[in-house]
Amino acid sequence: MPALVKLYSAATGIPYGNWSLYIHNFGPSGCVFYLSFNNYVWPTNSTDFRLAIVHALNATALLQPYYALGMYWATTYVGPIAPNFKPYYNPDNLPVYQYNLTLALQYLVKFLNKYGYYVVLPNGTAVGDTSGSQLPTINIVTIAPLTEFTKEQFEIIQSELAQIGVPVSLQLVTASATDNWVTPSGTPAIVDLGWCPDWPDPLFQEMWPLANIINGGISGNLAWYNNSLVNELTNELPFITNLTEQLKLDAEVYKIMYEQAPYYWLPTGLTYMIVQPYVKGVIYNPYLSYYYYNTMYYAPFNATFYKTVTTTTTTISS
């Protein structure tokens, strides 16, 4: 949004402050975005390491790339279901992971001592097993090209994790490289990607793909998350017809995943459209990211044109 506002304002001459007249905000999309933590490869196979990461990341700071026109064009949430799929979304209202560096370091030190590593904090203090090796840089993998948004988001993640001494770098791969993510050993430890449902079914199209081991790898579960109870529940949940029972089991899956942290849920952007004021009847489906041409029509509109006037003043001194 920030880059788009700048580009569109320059092209049309519409002042920055008048943009709200042209933007239709439809709220969160049906997609979720995340850092996935591969549960089968080091170091993300450690629950302590994963919990250290999720408590070291500041959810509010990660909203910054979405800021424009006096608001954040994104929202934080707790996955694996997108926030517009109520009542299935987060039925027990679990909070976004608490940003707590003290807690993050407690989990990290447990991990470091177990595996014989240490990290150096920004103040120069070494924590962990100082007789061991320094924790190596860990790659966060995402799909090329490197956009300005991805760059800004990664720099925030990198800065936040540096506070607990965890070094990370960004590795770009082509989309075709993801076709090889079909085994735990062939999938990166941390991946920055997202998931959108093919049809509006929060249990069978979001929770099941992201939480069930049968979908390990590029089929959805890039974390290779494998919890026997979660596998059982997510196989059953889409086919239960009693809503009360569904929501009870839905909440149980949420709680287990929340405690084991196979993903860190990145902000999901709001869906918005830039709509010319003479276009009416714009209807959007927030569950499938569709809009309908056959409802749109033109309406009379009195346009106001803007132009930039440059005045040159000459000063003559005697």
C-alpha positions as CSV (number, residue, x, y, z in Angstrom):
1,M,0.0,0.0,0.0
2,P,2.6,2.7,0.8
3,A,4.4,2.2,-2.5
4,L,1.1,2.0,-4.4
5,V,-0.1,5.3,-2.8
6,K,3.0,7.1,-3.8
7,L,2.9,5.7,-7.4
8,Y,-0.8,6.4,-8.0
9,S,-0.6,9.9,-6.4
10,A,2.3,10.9,-8.7
11,A,0.5,9.5,-11.8
12,T,-2.9,11.1,-11.1
13,G,-2.1,14.2,-9.1
14,I,-4.7,13.1,-6.5
15,P,-3.4,14.5,-3.1
16,Y,-2.3,11.9,-0.6
17,G,-5.0,12.9,1.9
18,N,-7.8,12.3,-0.6
19,W,-7.1,8.6,-1.2
20,S,-9.7,7.3,1.1
21,L,-12.3,8.4,-1.4
22,Y,-11.0,5.8,-3.9
23,I,-10.2,2.8,-1.7
24,H,-12.7,0.1,-0.8
25,N,-11.5,-1.9,2.2
26,F,-13.0,-5.4,2.4
27,G,-11.1,-6.6,5.5
28,P,-8.8,-9.7,5.8
29,S,-8.5,-12.2,3.0
30,G,-9.1,-15.9,3.5
31,C,-5.4,-16.5,3.4
32,V,-2.9,-17.1,6.2
33,F,0.8,-16.2,6.1
34,Y,3.6,-17.7,8.2
35,L,7.1,-18.7,9.0
36,S,6.9,-22.5,9.0
37,F,9.3,-24.4,11.3
38,N,10.3,-27.8,9.9
39,N,9.7,-30.2,12.8
40,Y,12.1,-32.8,11.4
41,V,15.3,-30.8,10.8
42,W,17.7,-29.0,13.2
43,P,17.2,-26.5,14.8
44,T,13.5,-26.1,14.2
45,N,12.9,-29.7,15.4
46,S,13.2,-28.3,18.9
47,T,10.1,-27.0,20.6
48,D,12.2,-24.8,22.8
49,F,13.9,-23.2,19.7
50,R,10.5,-22.6,18.1
51,L,9.0,-21.0,21.2
52,A,12.1,-18.8,21.5
53,I,11.5,-17.5,18.0
54,V,7.8,-16.9,18.4
55,H,8.3,-14.9,21.6
56,A,11.2,-12.9,20.2
57,L,9.1,-11.6,17.2
58,N,7.1,-8.4,17.8
59,A,3.7,-8.7,16.0
60,T,3.2,-4.9,16.1
61,A,6.6,-4.2,14.5
62,L,5.7,-6.7,11.7
63,L,2.6,-4.6,10.8
64,Q,4.9,-1.6,9.9
65,P,5.3,-2.5,6.2
66,Y,1.5,-2.3,5.8
67,Y,1.2,1.3,7.2
68,A,-0.3,3.9,4.9
69,L,-2.9,6.7,5.1
70,G,-2.8,6.7,8.9
71,M,-3.7,3.0,9.4
72,Y,-2.3,-0.5,9.1
73,W,-3.6,-2.4,6.1
74,A,-3.2,-5.8,7.8
75,T,-4.2,-7.6,10.9
76,T,-2.5,-9.9,13.4
77,Y,-4.2,-13.3,14.1
78,V,-3.7,-16.8,15.4
79,G,-3.8,-19.5,12.7
80,P,-4.2,-22.0,11.1
81,I,-7.6,-20.6,10.1
82,A,-7.9,-17.1,8.7
83,P,-9.7,-14.5,10.9
84,N,-12.7,-14.0,8.6
85,F,-13.8,-17.7,8.9
86,K,-15.8,-17.2,12.1
87,P,-16.9,-19.1,14.2
88,Y,-14.1,-21.6,13.3
89,Y,-11.4,-19.0,13.6
90,N,-9.6,-19.2,17.0
91,P,-12.7,-20.3,19.0
92,D,-11.0,-19.9,22.4
93,N,-9.6,-16.5,21.6
94,L,-6.0,-17.4,22.1
95,P,-3.8,-14.3,22.0
96,V,-1.1,-13.6,19.5
97,Y,2.2,-14.9,20.8
98,Q,3.4,-12.6,23.6
99,Y,6.5,-10.5,22.6
100,N,8.7,-11.2,25.6
101,L,12.5,-11.3,25.2
102,T,13.1,-12.6,28.7
103,L,10.8,-15.6,28.0
104,A,12.3,-16.1,24.5
105,L,15.8,-16.2,26.1
106,Q,14.7,-18.8,28.7
107,Y,13.5,-21.1,25.9
108,L,16.6,-20.4,23.8
109,V,19.1,-21.1,26.6
110,K,17.4,-24.5,27.2
111,F,17.8,-25.3,23.5
112,L,21.5,-24.1,23.4
113,N,22.5,-26.0,26.5
114,K,21.0,-29.2,25.2
115,Y,22.8,-29.0,21.8
116,G,26.1,-27.4,22.9
117,Y,25.7,-24.0,21.3
118,Y,25.8,-20.4,22.5
119,V,24.7,-17.0,21.1
120,V,26.1,-13.5,21.7
121,L,23.6,-10.9,22.6
122,P,23.8,-7.2,21.4
123,N,25.5,-6.2,24.6
124,G,28.2,-8.7,24.1
125,T,27.1,-11.3,26.6
126,A,27.4,-14.9,25.6
127,V,24.5,-17.2,26.7
128,G,24.1,-20.9,26.4
129,D,26.9,-23.5,26.4
130,T,29.9,-21.2,26.1
131,S,32.2,-24.2,25.9
132,G,30.4,-25.2,22.7
133,S,30.1,-23.6,19.2
134,Q,28.4,-20.4,18.3
135,L,24.9,-20.9,16.8
136,P,25.3,-20.6,13.0
137,T,23.3,-18.4,10.7
138,I,19.9,-19.9,9.8
139,N,18.3,-19.4,6.4
140,I,14.7,-18.1,6.0
141,V,13.6,-19.3,2.6
142,T,11.1,-17.5,0.4
143,I,10.3,-17.2,-3.3
144,A,12.1,-14.7,-5.6
145,P,12.1,-11.9,-6.6
146,L,13.0,-9.8,-3.6
147,T,10.3,-7.2,-3.4
148,E,10.5,-4.0,-1.3
149,F,7.8,-5.5,1.0
150,T,9.7,-8.8,1.5
151,K,12.9,-6.9,2.2
152,E,11.3,-4.7,4.8
153,Q,9.5,-7.6,6.5
154,F,12.7,-9.7,6.6
155,E,14.8,-6.8,8.0
156,I,12.2,-6.5,10.9
157,I,12.4,-10.3,11.6
158,Q,16.2,-10.2,11.4
159,S,16.4,-7.2,13.8
160,E,14.0,-8.8,16.3
161,L,15.9,-12.1,16.4
162,A,19.2,-10.4,16.7
163,Q,18.0,-9.2,20.1
164,I,18.3,-12.8,21.4
165,G,21.5,-13.5,19.4
166,V,19.9,-15.7,16.7
167,P,21.4,-14.8,13.3
168,V,19.2,-15.3,10.2
169,S,19.7,-14.6,6.5
170,L,17.2,-14.5,3.6
171,Q,17.5,-17.1,0.9
172,L,15.5,-16.6,-2.3
173,V,14.5,-19.6,-4.5
174,T,12.4,-20.0,-7.6
175,A,8.9,-21.2,-7.4
176,S,9.9,-24.4,-9.1
177,A,12.3,-25.2,-6.2
178,T,9.2,-25.7,-4.0
179,D,8.2,-28.7,-6.1
180,N,11.1,-30.6,-4.4
181,W,9.8,-29.9,-0.9
182,V,8.2,-33.4,-0.7
183,T,10.3,-34.8,2.2
184,P,11.2,-33.4,5.6
185,S,14.9,-33.5,4.7
186,G,14.3,-31.8,1.4
187,T,12.3,-28.9,3.0
188,P,14.0,-25.9,4.5
189,A,14.1,-25.4,8.2
190,I,12.2,-22.0,8.0
191,V,10.0,-21.0,5.1
192,D,8.2,-17.6,4.6
193,L,5.1,-18.3,2.6
194,G,1.3,-18.4,2.8
195,W,-1.7,-20.6,2.2
196,C,-5.1,-19.7,0.6
197,P,-8.1,-22.1,0.5
198,D,-9.4,-23.4,-2.9
199,W,-12.9,-23.3,-1.6
200,P,-14.4,-21.7,1.6
201,D,-14.0,-24.5,4.0
202,P,-11.9,-23.4,7.0
203,L,-11.5,-27.0,8.4
204,F,-10.8,-29.0,5.2
205,Q,-9.1,-26.2,3.3
206,E,-7.0,-24.5,5.9
207,M,-6.7,-26.4,9.2
208,W,-6.3,-29.9,7.6
209,P,-3.7,-28.9,4.9
210,L,-1.6,-27.0,7.4
211,A,-1.8,-29.3,10.4
212,N,-2.1,-32.8,9.2
213,I,1.1,-34.8,8.4
214,I,-0.6,-36.4,5.3
215,N,-0.1,-33.0,3.7
216,G,3.6,-32.7,4.6
217,G,5.6,-30.4,2.4
218,I,4.4,-28.4,-0.5
219,S,0.9,-29.9,-0.1
220,G,0.4,-27.4,2.7
221,N,2.1,-28.6,5.9
222,L,5.6,-27.1,5.3
223,A,6.3,-27.4,9.0
224,W,6.0,-31.2,8.6
225,Y,4.0,-30.9,11.8
226,N,3.1,-34.4,13.0
227,N,1.0,-34.7,16.2
228,S,-1.0,-38.0,16.3
229,L,-4.0,-36.4,18.1
230,V,-4.1,-33.4,15.7
231,N,-3.9,-35.8,12.7
232,E,-6.8,-37.7,14.1
233,L,-8.9,-34.7,14.9
234,T,-8.2,-32.9,11.6
235,N,-9.2,-36.0,9.6
236,E,-12.6,-36.0,11.4
237,L,-13.4,-32.3,11.9
238,P,-14.6,-31.5,8.3
239,F,-17.2,-34.3,8.5
240,I,-18.8,-33.6,11.9
241,T,-22.2,-32.2,11.5
242,N,-22.8,-30.9,15.1
243,L,-21.4,-27.4,15.2
244,T,-20.9,-27.4,19.0
245,E,-18.8,-30.6,18.7
246,Q,-16.9,-29.2,15.8
247,L,-16.0,-26.0,17.6
248,K,-14.9,-27.9,20.7
249,L,-12.5,-30.1,18.7
250,D,-11.4,-27.1,16.6
251,A,-10.4,-25.3,19.8
252,E,-8.5,-28.4,20.9
253,V,-6.4,-28.4,17.7
254,Y,-5.8,-24.7,18.1
255,K,-4.5,-25.2,21.7
256,I,-2.1,-28.0,20.8
257,M,-0.7,-26.2,17.8
258,Y,-0.4,-23.0,19.8
259,E,1.7,-24.7,22.5
260,Q,4.0,-26.5,20.0
261,A,4.4,-23.6,17.7
262,P,5.0,-25.3,14.3
263,Y,4.3,-21.9,12.7
264,Y,4.6,-18.2,13.4
265,W,1.6,-16.4,11.9
266,L,2.7,-13.3,10.0
267,P,0.2,-10.5,9.5
268,T,-2.4,-11.0,6.8
269,G,-3.0,-8.0,4.6
270,L,-6.4,-6.4,4.3
271,T,-8.1,-6.8,0.9
272,Y,-8.6,-3.5,-0.8
273,M,-9.4,-2.2,-4.2
274,I,-8.7,1.2,-5.9
275,V,-12.1,1.9,-7.4
276,Q,-12.8,4.9,-9.6
277,P,-15.7,7.0,-8.2
278,Y,-17.8,6.4,-11.4
279,V,-17.7,2.6,-10.8
280,K,-20.5,1.2,-8.6
281,G,-21.7,-2.2,-7.6
282,V,-18.3,-3.6,-6.5
283,I,-19.1,-6.8,-4.6
284,Y,-16.2,-8.9,-3.1
285,N,-16.2,-12.5,-1.8
286,P,-13.8,-12.4,1.2
287,Y,-13.6,-16.2,1.4
288,L,-12.4,-16.9,-2.1
289,S,-10.8,-13.5,-3.1
290,Y,-13.3,-13.1,-6.0
291,Y,-15.2,-10.1,-7.3
292,Y,-18.0,-10.0,-9.8
293,Y,-18.0,-8.2,-13.1
294,N,-21.7,-8.6,-13.7
295,T,-22.7,-6.5,-10.7
296,M,-20.6,-3.4,-11.7
297,Y,-21.9,-0.5,-13.6
298,Y,-21.0,3.1,-14.4
299,A,-22.6,6.1,-12.8
300,P,-22.4,9.8,-13.6
301,F,-19.5,11.6,-11.8
302,N,-18.3,15.1,-11.8
303,A,-14.5,14.9,-12.0
304,T,-12.2,17.3,-10.3
305,F,-8.8,17.6,-12.0
306,Y,-5.6,18.4,-10.1
307,K,-2.6,20.0,-11.6
308,T,0.7,21.1,-10.1
309,V,1.6,24.8,-10.5
310,T,5.3,25.8,-10.2
311,T,6.0,29.4,-9.3
312,T,9.5,30.8,-9.8
313,T,10.5,33.9,-7.8
314,T,13.5,35.9,-8.7
315,T,15.3,38.0,-6.1
316,I,17.4,40.9,-7.2
317,S,19.9,42.2,-4.7
318,S,21.6,45.6,-5.0
